Amino acid sequence: MTEIFSYTACRQLSQMFLAIIFFHSSEYVLAAAIHGRSSVTLKSLLISKNYILAMFFSFVEYLIEIIFFPGLKEHWWVSNLGLAVVIIGEIVRKTAIITAGQAFTHIIKIYHEERHELITHGIYGLVRHPGYCGFFIWSVGTQIMLCNPISTIAFAIVVWRFFAQRIPYEEYLLRQFFGSQYAEYAQRVPSGVPFVN
């Protein structure tokens, strides 16, 4: 039981808590800065029941493994790689939000608004959905950082599945809004989520 208070656990869990706090608070702050505070709700924190359940499962896995298999958490190169992946995911996602500005929302727009423009420059010139790409990288990175093998695989599958369903719907709407301009862009630039076109 003393493993829970070990240097390894304190470092990995504090990095995880800081990553979660930074991710969600910065999402909210950026949404408020871009869209105005009155337009932003707590949904901009991006915390859902499924998300809480996934994070709960990952912490349960962490606690079980650090108590019964503490050596599993001592692979510092894995944990440090996970931290680097978390940072990369943050950079990709926040760059997407800042680049898109008013065009970036946490809820898929089903109606074309006058200010809604197709963003194809900056990070959007590399991937069509850098916000999703960044979140995918970030979420899997959090589990690599904790040296959680089960949650790493589970997060990769669950988050990928979520985006594999969401991206085609969003792409359908974007084709409706921007027509051949979007079709040409989609042919030229990958989605940013593996095996999702």
Phi, psi and omega in degrees: 000335181293344179299332181297331182257013180288166177302318181301309182296316180299316181293310184294316181290323178293321176298320180295312180298318178295320179298316180294312181298314181296314182303307187286320179292322179290328174300314182294313182297316179295318178299317179293320180293322184278316187257354183091139186299326182291339181270354187253135177247178178294345176298337179290350174283346178059044178245118180239172177299317180296322179296314180298318178298317179297315180294321177300313179301319181293325178288323176298314177302315181301312182296317179299314183290322181288333178282313187264336181224060187301332179297334179298330183270355185270007178278085187297327179295326177290313181298317179293324174299317177300318178299317178297320179295319177301313181296317178299315178301317177299313182298315181298312183294313183291327175297321178298314182297313182293318180296317182284332179057235182300334182285345181269124175225158179277346179244133181297129177281127180260352176237141180282123178260156183302321182278353182285112181239155178279119180265121180231004181259175179061223182296336177288349173280345179261318178219145182287328184235066183294334176296316178291317179302313180297318179293320178301311180299313182300311186295317178292322178300324179299324182280327174296319180300325179274359185055043179261094184295319182293312181292328177301312179292315181298314180298316180300316181291311184294314181292319177300314180300318179301312181288330177295335176270322185285318185299313179301323177296313179295321179297320178302313180294319180296325176292326177293319183287316191244358173056228185294334178299317179287321180302317179294318179298316182294328178288328186275327190239130179291162184292325183102351175246124186307134176063018175241118180246000000 
